[in-house]
């Protein structure tokens, strides 16, 4: 279970779909809670930003 909360989310709409964010689809990114409309969008985001982790040293 995640400690992320919807009230801490920095966005109201999903960056992928434009739909409203839901509490079950939150991610932590650079110290900020980012929301998504579903877990698929959240997982797609985490995979995309994760691809850059190895590039930054």
Secondary structure, 3 states (H helix, E strand, C coil): CCCCCHHHECCCECCCCCCECCCCCEEEECCEEEECCCHHHHHHHHHHHHCCCCCCC
